[in-house]
Each structure stands twice: as C-alpha cells, then as structure tokens.
Amino acid sequence: MSESQKEMSFLDHLEQLRWHLIRATLAIFIVAIAIFTFAGYIYDKILFAHLNGDFPTYQWLCQGAQFIGFESDFCNISFESNLQSLSPTGQLMNLIWTSLILGLVVSFPYVLWEMWKFISPGLHEKEQKKSRAFMFYASVLFFIGVLFSYYVIAPLSVSFFYSFQISDMIENKFDFKTHVNLITNTILGVSLMFELPVLIYFLTKIGLVTSDFLKQYRKIALVLVLTLSAIITPPDIASQVIVTIPIMVLYEISILISKRVEKQAAKELRKL
C-alpha cells in the first residue's frame, strides 16, 4: 500500500469518526431540546422531587427505622425554605446546561452505540458479538447508577445539606442552581463510576491492567473510592459507606472480568 493510500485510509477513518461524533452529539441535543421544552415538569417532578417529604426514599427509611424500633427524622422531614434565583440569566443558563447533562444521561446508550459502530469494523466476528453484549451491560450498569444516585445518594445529600446548620443565627437560603447542580452532578458522577467493570475489561484487553495489578492495589482503590464518595456525597460516614459498598463490589467484579479476559487471551495464544 502506498503512502497516499495509507493517508487516505487514515483520513477516511477520521471522517467516519467525525460523523459518529456528529450523530452522537445530535442525539444529545435532540433529547436536550425535549427536556428544555418540558422544563417545568422536569424541574418540579424530578429535580425538585427530593424537596418533598413524601419522596419514596424518605418513606422507605422511615419505615425501615420503625421496623427495627427506632425513631427517624425521615418520618417528619420537611424543607421550609424556597429556592432562589440570584441573577437575571440564572434560570435560563441553568436550564440550558441541565438539559445538556440530562440529554447525555438519557441518550447514553445511543452514544455508546455510535462509538461501537466506529470501533466494530476493526474487530473479529467473535469480538463483535462480545462487544455487543458489553454495550448492553454498559448501558444497564449506567442506568443502575442513575437509579442508585437518584434514589439513594441524592436524597441523602439533600436531607443532610438542607438540615445542616452551624448556628440558629444562620438561615439557609439556597440558590436553585446549587440544588440542581447537586442532583445532576451526583447522577452523572455516580453513573460513570458504575461503568468501572466495562472500563477494566477494555484496559485488560489492551494490556494496560491485569487482575494481579487490581488485587495488589485493592487498598489504594478503596481509599480512592472513599475519596470520590466524600466528594459526591454529604460529609457523613453513612452516606460514604452507602456509595463505597456497591463501587467496591463492582471493583471485585472487575477483577473477575480481568481474569476471564486474561484466560481467553492465553487460550488464543496456545492455539497459535
């Protein structure tokens, strides 16, 4: 193959990547426009839902405490202060940014599919079948992360920060942007953390990570997860543990996945 043919081939790949990125971005924008259109419903029923004392998580925690014979603040939880907008453009700019973030969250499977369509021509038939399965698992893990963050982390964060008070002289008056950013950042951050097994699979596949490496640095991983948990959750031990446990379970699953990839690679080498 001549240098010009190689160059054309490289440029063709760049052109294909460009169109995959354009379609993925377009999907995000289409969903974002839909969210923008139904902004009132999205904000009132989803993003501000944790400010309602009847939110399911508060009811579950209340019932759980009553079941074991304890009193719980979640049984009488209420949020008195109204959210405020402190700048003329605050609501519009927050709506645009929130629409884009939620657009990415909702369209994640399609974005993943576009990335797979770009990579798949370079894979063998067996690898393509396996990658389809991992696309499914990646989407499932992502949306499990969405549900976990929305129904566990977000309500715990809201209940903690809205009740935390240094002195009675201080009145909590929150900017609505801070509340919305707390919810959306938690959803996106936790959901991406749930992609750990998929990430480990590909890192093992290309030889950057091994199961022995993951075992050796398990303690360091625990410290990193605790640190990330402290960033995306309220600064109390209970919330950090609630986040850390599923992430560490996913870490252990990632070790098993890494082992399996190594065994498959060893079998293929023996066949050669």
BELBEL-V196069 format. One record per helix or strand of 2 or more residues. SS is the DSSP state (@ for helix, = for strand). FROM is the first residue (numbers start at 1). TO is the last residue. If there is no record, write none. Layout:
# BELBEL-V196069
ss: {SS SS}
from: {FROM FROM}
to: {TO TO}
This chain:
# BELBEL-V196069
ss: {@ @ @ @ @ @ @ @ @ @ @ @ @}
from: {3 39 49 56 73 90 108 125 176 196 211 218 237}
to: {37 47 51 67 76 106 120 163 193 205 216 232 271}
